[in-house]
Amino acid sequence: MTAKSVAVVLTKLRDAKGMTQEQLAKRAKVSRSYLADLEAGHRANPSVPVLRRLAKALKVKVTELLE
C-alpha cells in the first residue's frame, strides 16, 4: 500500500459520498490540511486510529481504504 494508492481510494470514496474535504475532516476528527495531504499522497502510513475514523466517517470498512 503506497501513499498514492491510499490517496486515490480516499478521494474516490469521499467524492462518491458527495463530501468535501472539510466535511470529511470534521467527521473523522482530523484537520482539513492533514486530509488534503493524505489525498495528495504527501503523507504515507496514516495511523490505524485515523484510518478507523476515516472509514467510519465514510461509512465503509477500513479494508476498503486499503484496497
N, C-alpha and C positions, 0 to 999 in steps of 0.2 A: 504494500500500500504506500503510494507516494503522496506527497503533499498535493501534487497536481490532480491525482485521481480523487482524493477527498474533496478538493475544491470543486471539481466538475460535478460530482454526485450531490454535494451540499447545495450548490447553486441550482441544479436541476430540480431537486426536491423543493427548495424554497420557492422557485418560480412556479412549479406545478401547484403549490398550495396558494399561490397568489399573494405571497407575503413579501414585504420589503425587508431589507437588511435590518432596519430599525425595529420592526415588529418582531422578527425572529430573535434578534439580540435581546430584546426586552423579555420575551417569553422564556428564553433559555438562560437568562441572567448572566449574560456576557456583554462586554462593551461592543458597540457597533464597529469600532475600529478593529477589535480582535476578530470579529466575524468577517469583516472586509478582508483582513489579512489571510484568514483561512480560505476564503473564496478565491482570492488572488493567487493562492499557492505559496504565499510568503511565510506561512507558519506550517511546520510539519509536526506530526505527532501530537494532536490535541489530547489532553488527558482523558481518561475513562470517564470521570465525572462530567467533563464538558461534553463528551460525546453522548452521554446519557441524557443530559439536559437538552441538547440539540435534538436528539431523537424524540424525546417526549414533546418538545415544542412543535415538532413537525408531525407528530402522531405516527411515527414509524419505529421499526425495531432498529437497535443500534447496528445490527448487521447490515441493514440497508445503506447506512452511511459508509460502510467499509467495502461495498461491492465494487 
